[in-house]
Amino acid sequence: MSAITDTVGDYLTRVRNAIMANHRVVEIPASNLKKRMTEILYDQGYIFRYRFEETTNGQGVIKIALKYDPITKKSAITKLIRYSKPGLRKYAGSGDLPRVMNGLGVAIVSTSNGVVTDKEARRRNIGGEILCMVY
């Protein structure tokens, strides 16, 4: 088995694939960055619930319960877009952070003060690497 070099891309792909297959729960290998991204998705109302579980190898796993509309059965997440890639990193200052769907979506930004939303980064007046956009 080869090592995954783009862990954020893998995280987003697993969530995207689970949504397309209408799965209720998706399991993702844990890391501190992915845990923080999961917390942001939960705080913003894109996922129903999450849980961090320890595994025998010590890495742990994140179990994410996806959120669907009870009537239309559509996912709360319409799009998950990887913005900054390992081959082409994209950074922005606090004034240049993108507004996703004119403020309806959220960009997840890795800053010197941790991983935060674009709104929080603007409020704190800090820039960083734009990891992904969700709406």
ZIGI-V630580 format. One line per field, one symbol per residue. phi: phi as a letter, one per 20 degrees, with the letter a starting at -180 (. if undefined). burial: # if it has 16 or more other C-alpha atoms within 10 Angstrom, else .. Layout:
phi: ???
burial: ???
This chain:
phi: .efeedffffgffffgffffelfeccdcgebfffffffffgffenecfabbececfenfnbdddefdcffeemeffeeccdfeedgebfcdbfgedffeellnfecdededfdoeceffffffemcdreefbccb
burial: ......###.##..##.##.....######...##.######...#####.#........########......###..#.###......#..#..##......#######...#####.##...##########
